[in-house]
Amino acid sequence: MIKSKQKQNSKQQQQNFLQLLKGKFSQKIVNSLFWIIYCLKFDKNQKEIISKSRKIVSRNYSDIFISPKYKLNNEIINKMCCCFAYIIHFAFYTYFPQNRPTFSFRFILDCYHITFFEINGVFLSDYYVRILLENAFTEKFMSYEFTKNNQKSKLESNQKDKRPVFLLTQLKKPNLDLVQGAHNL
């Protein structure tokens, strides 16, 4: 009986959270945060756009709290901010395919930093952002970012492994034609 109520409660919380993310307030917040991040990262001279977008974020964020439809606590707020930042950096990745090389792990972290600062007014460390992401999305969330880098490093290490190693130093085979008397070896 208790477990069924907990499951039902959990499903209701998930539905409320999805409703929050799909709601008009959240859409306006994500849109405004996108432009704030765009201006801060790529066009810092657009102070008017940043100012207007900040007002929209502030107004709609307070509307979420006022709305009786949503029951927010710190855990939900952190997950909501993580989802907003994820949607934003995914939008950058989707809408600017020619600029994908510039969307590094640093850029992704900056999306989270700016989102949390604009919504909560708090500066977070990279480590704390990573902990929040792991709590919100599990530890596999950032693994896609490292997959490309790991594949490159594995290829490089496999190529290096084929060379002989002596005392942790890569050795190159000498060119015996340059050494006199090497033909007798």
N, C-alpha and C positions, 0 to 999 in steps of 0.2 A: 504494500500500500504506500509506504513512504517513498520507495524507489520510483514507483510510477508517478507520484506527485513531483519528484525531483526531475524526472525525465520530461514531464509535461512542462514544468517550470523552465527547464533548460531550453526546450523547443520554443517556448513563448519568448524567452530572452533573445534567442537567435532571430526569431521573426521580427521582434522589435528593433534589434540592431540592424538587420537588413533593411527594414522600413526606414530607419534613420539614415542609412547610407544612400538609399534611393530617393530620399525626400528632397523637396525643392530647396530647403535651407542648405543641405549638404552639397547639392549641385552648385549653388551659388558660391559657397565657400571654396569648393575645389576649383571652380573656374577662376575665382579671384586669386587664390593661392598660386595657381598656374602662372598667371600674369605677374604676380609679385616675384616669383622665382625666376621667371624669364627675364624680367627687368633687372633684378639684382645680379643675375649671373651673366647676362649678355648685353644689356643696354641700360647702364646705370643712370643715364641722363633722363630717363622717363619718370621723374619724381611725381608728376601729376597722376600718372597711371597707378603708381605704387600707393600714393595717398588715397585715391578713390577706392582702390581694391582693398586696402586695409579697413576702410570704413564699411565696405560691404561684408568683409569677413567678420568684423566686430558685431555688426547689426544682426547678421544671420546666426552667428554663434550664440548670441544672447537670446535670439528667438527660439533656438533649440532648447535652451534651459527653461524658458517661459512656457513652452508647449507642454500641456499635460500628457501628451501622447508618449513622451520619452522620459524614462526614469534613468538619469545618468548618475554614475558613480565614477571614481577615479580610474578604475579598470576599463570601463567602457569608454571614457574620454581618451585614454591612452590608445586603446585599440582603434578608436575612431580617427585619431590623428595619424596613426600608422597607416590605416587604410587610405586616408586622404593623400598622404605623401606617396604611397605606393601607386595610386591612380595617377598622380601627377608625373612621377618619373616614368611610368609606363606610357603616359601620353606623349612625353618628350621623345621616348624611344620610338613610338608609333608614328607620330606626325613629322618627325625630323629624321628620316632614315639616313640621309646623307651626313648627318652630324653624329651618328652613333659612336664613332671613336672618341668623341669628347665627353660622352656620358659615362664616365669612369665610375669606379666605386666611390671616389671622393665626391663626385657630382650627386650620386644617390644619397650619400650621407648628408650632403648639404641640403637636399630636398627635405629630408627629415628634420634637420636642424631648423631650417626656415619655417617649416610647417608648425613645429612645436613652439617656436618663438612667437609666430604670428597669432597662434591660437591661445597659448598659455602664458606667453610673456617670459618664458624660461629658456635660458641657454643650457643645452645638454652636451655632455661629452660624447665622443664617438663610442666609447665603451658602453655608456648608459643607453644610447640609441640601439646599439646591437643587442643589449639585454632586453629592451622593450620589444624589439623585432622578434627575438627568439620566443618571448612569452606570447606575443600576439600571433605569430605565424609558424612557430617551431624553428628549430635550428637549421632546417634545410632551406629556409627562405633565401638566404644569400648564396647558396651553393651554386646557383646558375651563373652568378657573376664570376666565380672562381673556376668553373669548369673549363672555360677557354684558356685561362692562364695555366691551369694544371696540365691540360693537354699539350700546350706549347712546352712547358718545362719538362714533361715526361719525354717528349720527342728529343729535346736537347740533351737530357740526361741519358737517354738510350744511345744517342750518337756518341756522347762522351764515354759511355761505358765500354764501347768497343775498343778504345785505346787502352794500352797497358797503363796501370797505375802503380806507382812506386812511392811509398810513404805519403799517401794522399795527394800526390802531385801527378798531373797528367804528363806522360812522356810521349814524345813524338819519335817516330822511327827516323834515324839519321839517314841522310842520303849517302850511301856508300860510294857512289861514283866520285864524290868530292874528296874522299879521304884516300890518301896514297897507301897502298898495301892492303886495302880492304878486300881486294879480290881474292886474297889468299885465305880469307876467313871462311 
